[in-house]
Amino acid sequence: MRQRNVFGQPGAHVQQPERQARIHRHGSMIFLGQILVLGSVPIFDLGQNRAPPLFVIISLSVAIATTWSLGYQRLTYTLAGISSVACGWTVFFRPVESGVRSAPLLIFLVVMLFCSYLCIRQAYKAGVASAQRIYCGVASFVMLGMVFAGIHCLVHACGLGEYRLPLEFEGIRNVRWVDFIWFSYATLTTAGYSDLVPVGSFSLTVSTFEGLCGILLPATLIARIASLPASK
């Protein structure tokens, strides 16, 4: 029997607060998932130029689990189908052309962008407990670093921009996939130290946008938390 609202009419939204409360408790799990992805980078770093397939699978799995935890079940199924294409492409297909090599990277970016957007939206939504808001905000910040790392890698792979190693490393090794991750977080956190130097308008523009996101996202999140009353 359907529950009724105070006017005696069927109210499907009566269960909404309970559902939202259940979703809001997943903030710590979302944050720990992103820390797991970032902490696994040194484990998979064996000097490869391309990201290992297992790391890609773990990253996409955490992103899909994050989408599910935020309550978007239908979108989770869609992203899972798209991610399976990217994972299968990465594992079973060894392309040579840069354009074909960039296809699974594009799929990876689409999934990660959707996930980071949903996490940011949850952090700024009204009625969310302060602790969960902070968890989702920090998780989205970590997620943005991984998204920009993929964008830098895509710009480099497509030849739209160039990322060079310092002079002492030239001729010793090539640019690796982990270099883009460390460069991304060094730029996002405005720390500034990295082994890569962006060269060209596209790579410099992406780096500029990432630096702005690293400043604006924490500032606006803090302002949002300060402007809302504390929720139980």
N, C-alpha and C positions, 0 to 999 in steps of 0.2 A: 504494500500500500504506500502510495507516494505521500511524502510529508507536505503539509500545507503551511503557508506563511501566516502572518498575523491577520490577514484579511480573509482567511479560509480558502484561498486559492492555491492550486498546486504550485509549489516553489522548488524548482530544481536547484536553485542557487543556495538552498539551505545547507547543503553538504559542502559548499565551496570553502567556508572557513576551515573546516576540518581537513579538507584536501590540501589547502594552501599551507596549513600548519605542518602537515606531514611532509610536504615538499621542502619547506623552509629548513627542516632539520638536516637536510642533506648537504648543507653548505660546507661543512668540514670534510665530507667525503669528496666533494668536487675539488676542493683545494688540495687534499692529499693526492688525488689522482694526477693533478698537474705537476705536483712535486715529484711524483713517481716517474712521470715521463721525463722531466728535466734531469732528475738524478740518474736515470738509466743511460744518459748520453755517453759518459766515460766508459760504461760497460761495453757498448757496441762500437766504440771508436777503435778501429784496428788500422787506421790510416787509409780508409777507402775514400775515393772521390765522391761516390754516391752514397746516399743514406741506405743502411741495411734494411732489407724487407721486414725483418722482425721489429725493428724500431718503428717503421711506418705502421705496421699492424697494431702495435701497442698504442701508438699515439691516436690512431683512428678509433680504437676500441674505447679508450678513455673518453674521447670526445662524444662518442655515441652514448656511453653510459651517463655522461653529464647531461646530454639532451633528455634522456629518459628520466633522470633524477629531477629535472626541472619541470616535468609533467607534460612534455610534448611527445606523446606516444606515437602518433601518426607520423610526425616528422622524424622520429627515431627510426622507423621502418624505412623511410625514404633514404635517409643518410646511410643506413646500414647497407642498403642495396647499392648505393653509389660507392661506398667504401669498399665493398667486395670487388667491384670492378677495378678499383685502384690497386688493391692488394693482389688480385690475380694478375694484373698487368705487371706489377713489380716483381712478383715471384717467378712467373712462367715466361715472361717476355723480356728479352734483352735487346732493346733497340739500339741503333747506331745513330740515326738522325736526331739532331737536337730537338726538332719540332715534335717528333714522336716521343722522345724521352720526356718532354715537358708535359705530356698529357696526364700521366698519373699524378704529377706534381700539382697540376691545376685542380684535379679532383680533390687532392689532399687540402689545398687551400680553400676550396668551396666548403668542405665539411668543417674545417677549423674556423672559418669565418662565421658560419652559421652558429656554431657552438659558442664562440666568443661573444657574438651579438646577443644570444639568449642569456648568457651569463651576465653580461653588462646590464641588460634589461632587467634581470632579476635583482641586481644590486641597487638599481635606481627606483624600483617599484615601491609604491607606498604600501604600508602595512606589513613590511618585512621586519623581523626582529633585527636589532642592531648587530648582534654577533653574526647572524647569517648573512646580513648585508655586507659585512666586512669580509667574510669568507668568500662570497661570490665576487666581490670587487677585486680581492687579491688574486683569486683564481683566474679572473678574466685578464688581469695584468700579465700574469705568467703566460697565459694562452696567447696574448697579443705578441709577446716576444717570439713564440714559435711560429705564429702566422707571418710576421715580418721576416723571420729567417727563411721561410719558404719563398716569400716574395723576392728577397735578395737572390736566392738561388735561382729562381725563375728568370730574373733579369739577367743574371750572369750566363745561364744556359742558353737563352735566346739571343744573346749578343746585343741586347739593348743597352747594356752598361758593362763596366768592367770593375773587378775588385782585385787589387794587386797586393802581394805580400811585401813586407819590408825588404830592403835591398840585401840584408844578410841572409834571407831565406830564398832569394831568387836563384834558380838553378839547382836548388837542393831538393825541393819538394813542390808539388802543385797545390792549388787551393782545394781543401777538403770540405766535406759537408759540415763537419763540426765548426769550421771557421765561420760559416754563416750564422750558426747558432750563437757562438760567443760574441761575434760582432753585433748581432741583433740585440742581445741583452745589454751589451756595453753601451749601445746607442739608446735603447729604451730607458735604461736607468740613468742616462747622462753621465755614466762613469768615464767614458771616453777612451779607455784602454782596450786595444784590440790588435790582432795581427793583420787585419785587412784595412785597405784604404780604398774607398769608393772613388772611381774615376768615370767621368761622363755625367751628362745631365740627368739621365734616368736614375742611376744609382744614387746620385747626390739628392735627387728629389725624394726618393723613397726613404733615404736616411733622415732627411729633414722632417718628413711626416712622422716617422717613428719617434724622433726626438720630441716633437710636439705632443704626440700621444703619451709619451712618458711623463710629460709635465702636466698636461690637461686632465688626464684620467684620474690620477690621485687627487688633484686639487678639486675637481668637480665632485668626486665621490665624498671627500671630506665635507664639502659644503652641503651636499645632500644629506649626509648623516646629521650635521649640525642643525639643519633646518627642519628636521622631522622630530616629533616627540618620540621618546623611547617606547618601544613595543614590547609587551611581555611575550 
